[in-house]
Amino acid sequence: MNWQSILSSSIGRKVVMAVSGLALFGFVIIHMLGNLLIFAGPAALNGYAEKLESLGEILWVARIGLMVMVVLHIWSGLCLARENRQARPLGYLGKKNTRTTFAATTMAISGLLVLAYIIFHLLHFTFRVTHPQISHLLDADGRRDVYTLVVLSFHELPIALAYFVSMILLSLHLSHGFSSALQTLGIANESSLHGYEKMGRLIAAVIFLGYSSIPTACWLGIIKASH
Ligand code: HEM
């Protein structure tokens, strides 16, 4: 089976969506653990950012891999949403009482809103165009002061709130995506699906708490600026 036949079949696209989704899920967990270093202070977070940067080409390979996963995930998701609409010309009129959840029925919209968040997030922290006055500071050791950028950004209520709401949407998306991907890949079957659904919701709740604790703690002044 070649790439063309995988991408042109409906089940192939579902597998692409599941694999890319699980890869992005892994990134979200690793990124959260890295970001939580902010609770250990400026040296820990800035040192971590510096170490990542020093990976050089390896970091770029990871970034390109991440970008490919994002593109594949969005493309396969949009194809699937279109196929579902075409298979249901009467909308939900003929729908029987199938078991579904709010997270499952809002996957396309929560996914697109998370994408909008990611675009803003990259402009904010990676390309550093939204807060130029605090984006290029250096810490006492001459490193890029990622800590101060994050803390001072979240002193602005609209920014802290936007992140908080985005983390609700992200965890909603992941809470269904996890078990759905495992089902597509045949890892979750009829008897184990319920357990994986619970596991997905639990991991999504941990992801929400982990990420949202950062804007919350900065805004409340629990994490203080070092400058
Ligand atoms: C409170 C929540 C978050 C904080 C404080 C945070 C913080 C950061 C920071 C500081 C950077 C820049 C790192 C650097 O340039 O050294 C970054 C990059 C990035 N973040 Fe986040 N992040 C958060 C949530 C997320 C979420 C939920 C996602 C994805 C769904 C995400 C995806 C990314 C991506 C793709 C990059 C670019 C990575 C790279 O190019 O190396 N972030 N984040």
Residues whose N, C-alpha, C, O or C-beta is under 5 A from the ligand:
A	BS01	HEM	N35 A49 R63 F125 T126 V146 Y211 I214 P215
